[in-house]
């Protein structure tokens, strides 16, 4: 139960770490990027006063639960990115317990295609997009970055004609290998409904096994005292990417567990902003 609480409430615990507001941010809530089983799939757009032309997609997911949150009071969570003038897209996917990981990744591929299609309307270059998330959101960020395509030019739905590729990834405390976790005998399988999918799909849902030479640069941020998702997940992911010739690095938060507060949160946010500046701003000017 403790593991489930830590994963599913990662974001909530982080929210308790600061109370700073963000000024001059325009928020467009509940933008519909698709429909599923009669339900709308939505994202929120946070636009800074002077956008730098790059966008970051944040995956709202803890324990693979993707809950709605009021965008206004939680804008501060993206404070570092917004103050660096990134436009932020906070994305919800089909949530556990109803939906499993393979279904979630399909939702998120659609979300990326949607953002690319409408990026210029938000003042964003569709070729300057990054993805980030924490814990389960970090896992899904890595999986998005390693399972891309150029879109289907013959699709009737214009969203599906778009590429789902992005330019950089930052994953915080991410699981990278679900093969053991998805086994029915695993404690993770018992605690997380999203992992109760056909075991034959575990390889496809493990980003460490999907690394390829055309993947974008990826930064993993991880506490070296994390017992919920051991830092080995990030280390093995970075190794797999580097073996394919992809730029990858692990930024270690010393003595930190599975969620960050205070200086650790600021350390993580600074590393994230620096990575996105390097790959979405500096190299694209």
C-alpha positions as CSV (number, residue, x, y, z in Angstrom):
1,X,0.0,0.0,0.0
2,X,2.9,2.3,0.8
3,X,4.3,1.9,-2.7
4,X,0.9,2.6,-4.3
5,X,0.5,5.8,-2.2
6,X,4.0,7.0,-3.1
7,X,3.5,6.5,-6.9
8,X,0.0,7.7,-7.2
9,X,0.5,10.8,-5.0
10,X,3.9,11.8,-6.4
11,X,2.6,15.0,-7.8
12,X,0.4,15.8,-4.8
13,X,3.4,15.5,-2.5
14,X,5.5,17.7,-4.7
15,X,2.7,20.3,-4.7
16,X,3.1,20.6,-0.9
17,X,6.8,21.7,-1.4
18,X,6.1,25.3,-2.5
19,X,3.4,27.9,-2.7
20,X,4.6,30.4,-5.2
21,X,2.2,31.7,-7.8
22,X,3.0,32.4,-11.5
23,X,2.2,35.8,-12.9
24,X,1.1,36.7,-16.5
25,X,0.2,33.2,-17.6
26,X,-2.7,32.7,-19.9
27,X,-4.5,29.3,-19.2
28,X,-6.7,27.6,-21.6
29,X,-8.3,24.7,-19.6
30,X,-9.9,21.4,-20.8
31,X,-8.9,21.6,-24.5
32,X,-10.3,18.4,-26.1
33,X,-7.7,16.4,-28.1
34,X,-9.9,13.3,-28.6
35,X,-12.7,11.1,-27.5
36,X,-12.7,7.6,-26.0
37,X,-15.6,5.5,-24.9
38,X,-17.9,8.5,-25.1
39,X,-15.6,10.6,-22.9
40,X,-13.5,13.6,-23.8
41,X,-9.7,13.5,-23.4
42,X,-8.4,16.8,-22.4
43,X,-5.3,19.0,-21.9
44,X,-4.6,22.4,-20.4
45,X,-2.5,25.0,-22.1
46,X,-0.3,27.4,-20.0
47,X,1.1,30.3,-22.1
48,X,3.7,32.7,-20.6
49,X,3.7,36.4,-21.4
50,X,6.6,36.2,-23.8
51,X,6.7,32.6,-25.2
52,X,10.0,31.4,-26.5
53,X,8.4,29.4,-29.3
54,X,9.1,26.0,-27.7
55,X,6.5,23.8,-26.0
56,X,6.7,21.2,-23.2
57,X,4.1,18.5,-22.8
58,X,3.6,17.4,-19.1
59,X,2.0,14.0,-18.6
60,X,-0.4,14.1,-15.7
61,X,0.1,10.6,-14.2
62,X,0.9,9.1,-10.8
63,X,0.6,5.4,-10.4
64,X,-0.8,5.6,-14.0
65,X,-3.8,7.4,-12.6
66,X,-4.5,10.6,-14.5
67,X,-6.7,12.9,-12.5
68,X,-8.2,16.2,-13.3
69,X,-6.8,19.1,-11.4
70,X,-7.9,22.8,-11.4
71,X,-5.3,24.4,-13.7
72,X,-5.3,27.9,-12.1
73,X,-4.1,27.2,-8.6
74,X,-1.6,24.5,-9.8
75,X,0.1,26.8,-12.4
76,X,2.9,27.2,-9.9
77,X,3.9,23.6,-10.4
78,X,5.2,24.6,-13.8
79,X,6.8,27.8,-12.5
80,X,10.3,27.1,-13.6
81,X,9.3,26.2,-17.2
82,X,6.9,29.1,-17.5
83,X,9.4,31.6,-16.2
84,X,11.8,30.3,-18.8
85,X,9.1,31.2,-21.4
86,X,8.1,27.6,-22.4
87,X,4.4,27.1,-23.4
88,X,3.2,24.2,-21.3
89,X,0.6,21.5,-22.3
90,X,-0.6,19.5,-19.3
91,X,-2.1,16.2,-20.7
92,X,-4.4,13.7,-19.2
93,X,-4.6,10.1,-20.5
94,X,-7.2,7.4,-20.0
95,X,-6.8,6.6,-16.3
96,X,-6.3,3.6,-14.2
97,X,-8.1,1.5,-13.0
98,X,-10.2,1.3,-16.2
99,X,-7.4,1.7,-18.7
100,X,-4.1,-0.2,-18.9
101,X,-0.6,1.1,-20.0
102,X,-0.9,0.0,-23.6
103,X,-4.1,2.0,-24.0
104,X,-2.6,5.0,-22.2
105,X,0.3,5.2,-24.6
106,X,-2.1,5.4,-27.6
107,X,-4.0,8.3,-25.9
108,X,-0.7,10.1,-25.5
109,X,0.5,9.5,-29.0
110,X,-2.7,11.2,-30.1
111,X,-2.1,14.1,-27.7
112,X,1.3,14.7,-29.2
113,X,-0.1,14.6,-32.7
114,X,-2.8,17.1,-31.7
115,X,-0.3,19.5,-30.1
116,X,1.8,19.3,-33.3
117,X,-1.2,20.0,-35.5
118,X,-2.2,23.1,-33.5
119,X,1.2,24.2,-32.2
120,X,1.5,27.3,-34.3
121,X,-1.9,28.5,-33.1
122,X,-0.3,28.6,-29.7
123,X,2.9,30.3,-31.0
124,X,4.9,27.1,-30.7
125,X,7.2,25.5,-33.3
126,X,5.9,21.9,-33.8
127,X,9.6,20.8,-34.2
128,X,10.5,22.3,-30.8
129,X,8.5,20.1,-28.5
130,X,9.6,18.3,-25.3
131,X,7.9,15.8,-23.0
132,X,8.2,15.4,-19.3
133,X,6.5,13.6,-16.4
134,X,7.2,12.1,-13.0
135,X,7.0,8.5,-11.8
136,X,4.4,6.9,-14.0
137,X,4.4,10.1,-16.1
138,X,8.1,9.7,-16.5
139,X,7.7,6.1,-17.7
140,X,5.1,7.3,-20.2
141,X,7.3,10.1,-21.3
142,X,10.2,7.7,-22.1
143,X,7.8,5.3,-23.9
144,X,6.5,8.2,-26.0
145,X,10.0,9.1,-26.9
146,X,11.0,5.6,-28.0
147,X,7.9,4.6,-29.9
148,X,7.4,7.3,-32.5
149,X,6.4,7.5,-36.2
150,X,5.8,10.1,-38.9
151,X,2.0,9.7,-38.9
152,X,-0.3,8.1,-41.4
153,X,-0.7,10.4,-44.4
154,X,-3.8,8.3,-45.6
155,X,-5.7,8.7,-42.3
156,X,-9.1,10.3,-42.5
157,X,-8.5,12.0,-39.2
158,X,-6.1,14.9,-39.8
159,X,-4.7,14.4,-36.3
160,X,-3.5,10.9,-37.1
161,X,-1.7,12.3,-40.2
162,X,0.7,14.2,-37.9
163,X,4.0,12.9,-36.6
164,X,4.2,12.1,-32.9
165,X,7.9,12.8,-32.6
166,X,9.4,15.3,-30.1
167,X,12.8,16.9,-29.7
168,X,13.7,16.2,-26.1
169,X,12.6,14.2,-23.0
170,X,13.0,14.7,-19.3
171,X,11.7,11.9,-17.1
172,X,11.6,12.1,-13.3
173,X,12.0,8.9,-11.3
174,X,10.8,6.8,-14.2
175,X,10.2,3.1,-14.3
176,X,11.8,1.9,-17.5
177,X,11.3,-1.9,-17.5
178,X,7.9,-3.3,-16.8
179,X,8.6,-7.0,-17.5
180,X,8.8,-8.0,-13.9
181,X,6.3,-5.5,-12.7
182,X,3.6,-6.8,-15.1
183,X,3.9,-10.4,-13.9
184,X,0.8,-11.5,-11.9
185,X,3.1,-12.6,-9.0
186,X,4.6,-9.1,-8.7
187,X,3.6,-6.7,-5.9
188,X,3.4,-3.9,-8.5
189,X,1.0,-5.9,-10.6
190,X,-1.2,-6.5,-7.5
191,X,-1.1,-2.8,-6.4
192,X,-1.4,-1.1,-9.8
193,X,-4.4,-2.0,-12.0
194,X,-2.7,-0.3,-15.0
195,X,-0.1,-3.1,-15.0
196,X,-2.7,-5.9,-15.4
197,X,-2.3,-6.2,-19.2
198,X,-1.4,-9.1,-21.4
199,X,2.2,-10.0,-20.3
200,X,3.2,-10.4,-24.0
201,X,2.9,-6.6,-24.2
202,X,5.4,-6.0,-21.4
203,X,8.4,-5.6,-23.8
204,X,6.5,-3.1,-25.9
205,X,5.7,-1.2,-22.7
206,X,9.3,-1.1,-21.5
207,X,11.1,1.9,-22.9
208,X,14.5,0.5,-22.0
209,X,13.8,-2.2,-24.6
210,X,12.6,0.2,-27.3
211,X,15.6,2.5,-27.5
212,X,16.7,3.2,-31.1
213,X,19.2,5.5,-32.8
214,X,16.5,8.0,-33.8
215,X,15.3,8.7,-30.3
216,X,15.5,12.3,-28.9
217,X,18.0,13.3,-26.2
218,X,16.7,12.1,-22.8
219,X,17.5,13.3,-19.3
220,X,16.5,11.1,-16.4
221,X,16.2,12.8,-12.9
222,X,16.3,10.4,-10.0
223,X,16.9,10.3,-6.3
224,X,19.6,7.9,-5.2
225,X,17.6,6.7,-2.2
226,X,14.4,5.9,-4.2
227,X,13.1,2.5,-3.0
228,X,9.8,2.8,-5.0
229,X,11.5,3.0,-8.4
230,X,15.2,2.3,-7.9
231,X,17.6,4.6,-9.7
232,X,18.8,1.5,-11.7
233,X,15.7,2.1,-13.9
234,X,17.2,5.4,-15.1
235,X,20.7,4.2,-15.2
236,X,19.8,1.2,-17.5
237,X,17.7,3.5,-19.7
238,X,20.5,5.9,-20.2
239,X,22.9,3.0,-21.0
240,X,20.5,1.6,-23.5
241,X,20.1,4.9,-25.2
242,X,23.9,5.7,-25.3
243,X,24.5,2.2,-26.8
244,X,22.3,3.4,-29.7
245,X,24.2,6.6,-30.1
246,X,21.5,8.8,-28.4
247,X,22.4,11.5,-25.9
248,X,21.3,10.5,-22.5
249,X,22.2,11.4,-18.9
250,X,21.0,10.7,-15.4
251,X,20.9,13.7,-13.0
252,X,21.1,12.3,-9.5
253,X,19.4,14.0,-6.6
254,X,21.6,13.1,-3.6
255,X,19.8,11.4,-0.6
256,X,16.4,11.9,-2.2
257,X,13.6,9.4,-2.4
258,X,10.7,9.1,-4.8
259,X,9.4,12.6,-4.5
260,X,11.2,15.9,-4.2
261,X,10.6,18.9,-1.9
262,X,12.4,22.1,-1.1
263,X,15.9,22.3,-2.5
264,X,15.6,18.9,-4.2
265,X,12.5,20.1,-6.1
266,X,14.3,23.2,-7.2
267,X,17.4,21.1,-8.2
268,X,15.2,18.9,-10.3
269,X,13.3,21.9,-11.9
270,X,16.6,23.6,-12.8
271,X,18.0,20.5,-14.4
272,X,14.8,20.1,-16.4
273,X,14.8,23.7,-17.6
274,X,18.5,23.6,-18.6
275,X,17.9,20.4,-20.7
276,X,14.9,21.8,-22.5
277,X,16.8,25.1,-23.1
278,X,19.7,23.2,-24.6
279,X,17.6,21.2,-27.0
280,X,14.5,23.2,-27.7
281,X,15.8,26.8,-27.6
282,X,19.6,27.2,-28.0
283,X,20.0,24.7,-30.8
284,X,16.9,25.8,-32.6
285,X,17.5,29.5,-32.9
